Amino acid sequence: MKTDGRALIASLPISDVMSRCWSLPAVEEDKFKQMIAHRLEADLPVAISKMTWGYRKLGPSSTAPTAQDVLVQAARTEQVERVVSLLSNGGMDLDVLTTESEALGGLYRYGLKAYARTGTDIIVIASPDEWLVGVAVEGTIRSVRRMRPQTGPPESICRQCCQSIEAQVPLHQIQHVSWCGTPAFEAARECLAQMLGRPVVSAEPNEQITHADGRRLDADELARFGPTIGLALSGFSEREQMVRLAGRPEVQEPSVQNTIQRILSHPWRGSAVAAALLILAGVLHVGSIRSETQHMRTLLAEATQNNSSVSLRDPKVLAIQRLKKYRIDIEGIVANVCAATPNNVVISSIQLGRDGRLTLKGTTEDPKGITLLAKALQEKSHRFANVIAPRSEPEKGGAFTISAALVGVEKYTSSGRGVLWK
């Protein structure tokens, strides 16, 4: 999307992006980036050398006065390079490659009529091709989910939308739900409002967002082009704060260039500037040598006192730490179970055994609900297989137990214990 006629901004789909929100100490920018890199190294399921990441500062933390909230998003480097290469082959020189949450955030903050954007809000963009559901906290989109609408009654897509929201934030914390949908989804809007138990308000575009001839955008255009409009607004209003995964570095402002040219236009000014720069270079050079020497002495002293600090940076040790901490995509499993669970079924327990099998326990008054749940896990989800017929206990309030094997899980052969995704 070209925001001002000169900058080309594109976004990666949220399915290719990992998002994390952290509270980190408020320090200098270089140290802040180092802390993010160390945190990602321990948090990512793959080596950080294979990932490209960016971040957006969200403001002071509400829990720690000296901390800074930050949204960090990362994608595989090969995916980022592929997108940049495709655009380059098409003759488009990319300025900024960001994420879909920035596009939705730009629409949420600048493209819709203003209201008190505090607390937790939900924005839903419902177009014929797909639905985008964003969770905004204090004005920033922190998570986005994609859904594919299906023909027929709207209950199915609305149930997926409701479960996706509930997986990110408790429903009682939601303050406002904005709806950007085509007129064909009006029945879906009413259905979603019933499931969420709160109004779902049709959003109106900002009065400044119009066609070239001054016409206002209608609901269909807002739903179809909302993310693109939001990406342009985000790039135009807050380009320096955007999550940046790739793109050209920021160029020097023309005003600064003109100032330098005016200084160098007079010979005596140029001589004075050259002399000042020479003195400054000498001072910086001596200071840099002293700083590096002191830093080396500090490192040698720390290495002498504690040799274990060196081993902690070994790639093999970091790999083992990742294997111990990140073994199974628990969030994805729970989301798949929620998507397959009918409304009349209550899941009370989700257990994962050492043999890699998932055990679901719950209750329902309708025996057909158990059959529908087992069938949905077996046929409609790519994560489960070999679903064992449920054991129901009508005399105990309709309690049941369902067992299923996880697809894509294998034993970690080097240790003989634990499981990892393929």
N, C-alpha and C positions, 0 to 999 in steps of 0.2 A: 504494500500500500504506500503511495507517495503522499507524504504529509504536507509538504510545502512546495511541490514541484521539483525538488532537487533530491530529497532523501527517500530512499527505498527501504521500507521496513516490512519484514515478514515475520510470521510466527509459526512455531512448531505445534502440532496437535498435542493436546495434553496427554494423550496415550503414550507419547514418546518421552515424557518428562517426569522426573521424580521431584516432589516438592517437600520441603521441610521448613518448619517455623521454630526458631530458637531464640533464646535470650542470651546475649553475649556481652561481656564487659565493654563499656564504651571507651575505646582506645584509638590510637592513631590508625589511619586507613591501612597502612601496610601490615601492621600487627593484626588488624581486624580481618584482613584477607587470609593471613596465616592461620588464625584461629578457625575460620570457616573451612580452610583446606584440611586441617588436622581433624576437625569434626566430621567432615565428609569421608575422610580416609577410614575412620572407624565405623562410619554409619552405612557406607555404600556396600552393596553385595558384590561389587566388582572393584577392581583396582582403580584408583582415582586417575591414574595415567590414561585410562581408556574413556574418561568422562570429561565433558566440558560443562562448566557451571557459571552461574551468575547470581546476583543477589539484589534485593531491594531493602533498604532500611525502612522500618515501619514506625520508628519513634521510640521514646523512652519506654522501658518495660513497666508494666503496672505492678509487677511483683517485686522487682528489685530497683531501687532508685538509681543506682549507678550502672544499670544494665541497658542494653539496646536490643529491641526486638528486630529480627531480620527474617525475611523470606528468602530461602535459598532454593534454587531450581537447577537441576542437572539433567543432561541428556548424553547419550553415547556419542563420542566424538565422531565415529563413522557415520552416524545419522546426520549430525550437524554438517559435516563435510559434504555429504551427499546432497543435501538441500542447497548449500552454497554453490556446489558445482552445477547443479541443474539450473539454477538462476543465472549463473555466469555463462553457461552454454547458450542460454536464451537471450544473451545480450544485456542482462540486468546486473548492474554492479551493486551488490547489497551493502547498505549502510548499517543496518541493525537487524539481527535475527534474535527475536525474543520468544515468548511463550504465549499460549492461548489465554492464560490467566491475565496477562497484561492487556490483551485485546478486550476481554470482558470487563476488566477493571476500568479501562478508558471509557467504555460505554456507560458503566455504572456511575462513574464520578462526574463525567462531563457531558454525556450524551442524553441523559434523561432529566426531566424536570426535577428541581431540587426538593429534597426533604431531609429531615435530620438523619444523616447517615452515621449513626453511632450504634454501638452494640453489634448484634449479629443480624444480617439481612440475607435474603435469598433472591437471586435473579435467575429467571428461567427464560431462555430464548427458544421458542418452539417454532421451527420451520418444517416444511414438508420433508426435507431430507434428513434432519436430525434435531435432537434437543440438546441444548447445553444448559447445565445446572451449575451455577456458581454460588459458593458460600463466601460472603463478605464479612469480615470482622474489622470494625472500626474503619470502614471505608476502603479496605484492601481485599481483593479477591484472593483467598488463601487456598481454595481447592475448586476444581472444575471436573465435572463428569459429563461424558457423552452418552447419548442414548439414541437408538434407532427406532422411530415410530413404526407401528405395524397397523395394517388395515383392521377394521373392526372396532368394537367398543373401546373407549379410551381408558378403561379401568386398568388394563395391563401396564401401559406406559406410565400412567399416573402412580401406580403402585411401585414401579421401579424408581420413579422420581422421588417418591416419599421415602423409600427405603435408603436411597442414596443420600438424601439429606440427613436422615436420622443416623446414618453411619458416621457422619461428620460432626454433627452437633445435636444436642437434645432439642426436641421440638419446642419445649417451653421457653427456650432462650431466644427463639426467633422473634424479631420485632416487626419486620416488614418483608413481604413477598412481592417482588415486582415481576410482572408477566409481559413478555414481548412475544406475542404469538399471532399467527395469521388468523383471520376470521374463521377458517375451517376448524380450528382447535378451540372454539369457544366452549363447547361441551367439555373438553378436557380441562379447561381452566376451572370450571365449576366443580368437576370431579376432584381435581387436585385440592381445591379449597376444602371440600368435605373431608378428604383423607387427612389433611394437615390440621384441620380444626381451627382455621384462621382465614381471614380474607386474602385472596390472591388478586392484587390490584393491577389492572392493565396499565402499563407504563406509557407515558407520552414523551416524545422526543423533545429535547430542548428547543426553545423557540429560535435559536440561532442555527439549528441544523435544518437546512432547507435545500431544495433543488436550486439549480442555477437561475431559474426564472422566479424564485421566491416561493414556490409551492411547498407546503409542509409535507413531511413524510407520513404516509399512512401506516397502519398497523402491519400490513403485509410487507412493505419495504423495510420497516424497522426490524422485523423478524429475520428477513432474508439477508440484509446487509448490516445488521447491528454489530457483529464482531469486527467487520472490516472498518466500519465507521469508528468503533471504539479503538482499534489499533492506530488509526490515523490521529485521533484525538489524544491518545496517550503519547504518541511520538511528538506531537506538536506542543503539548503542554508540559510534559515531564520526561523528555528524552534522556536527560542525564540520570534520572532515578530508575529507569526501566531495567528489568533483568536483561542483561546482554550476554548472549551465548556466542555470537560471532558478529562480524561487520568491520567496517573501516574505522580506524581511530578518529576521535574528534579532531577537526582541523582548527587552526588558530582563527579567532575572530578577526574580521577585517579591520575593526577599530584598533586592535593591537598591532596589526601589520602596518597600518597607516602611521601609528605613533612611532614605530621603529624607523620607518622611512623618513619621517620628519627629523628625527634625531640625527640620522646619518646623512642628511642632505647638506649639512655644513661641515667643512673639513675639521674645524677646531672641536666641534662637538664629537665628531667621530674619533679624534685622537684622545679626547678625555674619556670617552666610553671605553676605548681599547685599553687605556692605561688602568682604568678602574677594573675592567674584566681581568687583566693580567694579575693585578694584586689579589683580586678575589679568588682567581684560580689557584694562586700560590697558597693562600690561606686554607682553601678547601682541601688542597692536596696534602698539606701537612696535617690538617685535622683528620683527614681520612686515614692516613697512615697510622696516626696515634690511636684512632678508634679501632682499626683492624687489629693492631697489636694488643690492645687491651682486651678485645673480644676473644682473640686466640688464647691469651693467658687464662681468661675465665673458662673457656671450653676445656683447656688442658687440666685446670684444677678440678672441674666437675668430673672429668673422665677419670682422674686419679682417685677421687673420693668414692665414686659409684660407677663401676664398670658396667653395671646392668643397664644403665641408661643408653649405652650404645646398642646393646642387643635388642632393646625395645624398638629401635628404628629399623631392624632387619626386616626386609620384605617378607620373609617366611613367617616371622612372628606376627606381623600385621595380617598376613593371610590367615593364619590360624585363629587370630582374634575375630576376623570377619566370619570364619566358618563356625565358630562357637556362638556368635551373637546372631547371625542372620542365616537361618536354615530354611524356614518355610514362610511363604507369603501369607501370614495369618489374616491380614486385612482383606486380601483378595478372596480367601476362603469364606470368611464371614459374609462378605458382600454377596458372593454367589449363593450362599445358603439363604440369605435374606431375600434375594431376588426369586428364589424358587419356593419360598414358604407362602402358602395360601393365607388369607386373612383369618380363617377360623382355626388356625393351628398356632399354638404358642410353644416356642422353643425355650426350654428352661436350662439346657446344658449342652455345651459343645466340647467334646473331649477328643484328643488326638493321642493315640497309643504309640508305643515304641515300634510297633509293627507297621506304622504308616497308615493305619485305618482310622477313619473319622467316625465317632459315635455321637449321634444326636438323640437327645431325650426331650420329651415334651408332652403336652396334653392337648386333646381336642374332643369336642363333643360329637363331631361328625367323622365316622370311620373312613368316609371317602376322602377326607382331607389328608389322611396318612398315605393313602394310595397315590393321590395327586403329588404329594411332596416327594415320595420315592421315585415316581415316574419322572418328575422334573429334574431331580438330581441325576438320574441315569441318562436321560435323553437330551435335556436342554442345556446342561452345563458341561464344559470341557474339562473340568477339574475332577469329576467323580466317575467311578466305574465300579462294576461288581457290587451294586447296591443290594444288600441283603434284605429280604422281605421283612417288614417291621414286626416286632413283637408287641402287641397291644394288651393292655390290662383294663378292660372296661370297669371292673369293680373298683379301681383306684382312680376314678375321675377321668377315664379315657387316656391314661398314660400310655406312652409308646416309646419304643427304642428302634432307631434305624442305624445301620452300619454301612459304611461305604469306603472304598479304597480311593486314595488320592492319586490322580494321574500326573505324571511328570515328577515323581518323587523317587529317589533312589538312595540306597545306603552309601554313606561316605566310606569308601573302601580302605582309606589309609588308617583310620582309627577303629573301624568296625562298629562304631556307634554314631547315632545321629543321622539325620537325613538332610538332603539338599535338593533344591529344584534342579531339573536337568537344564 
